[in-house]
Amino acid sequence: MHRHRYRAAVLLAATLSSLTACTGTDEAGTAPPPASSASDVAAAPDFDQTALAVLDEVVREDCTAVHARFDDAMSNELSARKLCDAWYAYQDEFGAYRSHGTPEPATRGELTVVSVPLQMARRDGEFRVTFHPDDRIAGLYFLRTGVPIPPG
């Protein structure tokens, strides 16, 4: 049952990514890895800290605060309750959250995607959040490690 809820959460994230123009990847992770650019480095200071603040809200289960950061499409498609349910399902699969690594930003058109490595109790994972230039969230994902960000 836990596996089914996790797959549903991943499917929901994939569906949201297509609705919000945030790029996603299939479960096989077949998209090529992103190329770094100078604009990736320039985006790091602002969005890295915002991504960590969002992750902190998720870990504290303050899904209402995270939901308030969503753009209209995300807000309409994913309630605060469903976001928390997806986090619970992710922890059912990967284990309880322990810590996180250094955020890694990448730009995709006008969007900035920040990937944060997660150390979970059973296996490592990744938190990924996509931002509009005004800090609104265009996509939010709980992933296995190694899923590449598709090219923009």
Secondary structure, DSSP 8 states (H G I E B T S, - for coil): -HHHHHHHHHHHHHHHHHHTT-----TT--S------HHHHHHHHHHHHHHHHHHHHHHTT-HHHHHHTB-HHHHHH--HHHHHHHHHHHHHHH-SEEEE---EEEEETTEEEEEEEEEESSS-EEEEEEE-TTS-EEEEEEEETT------
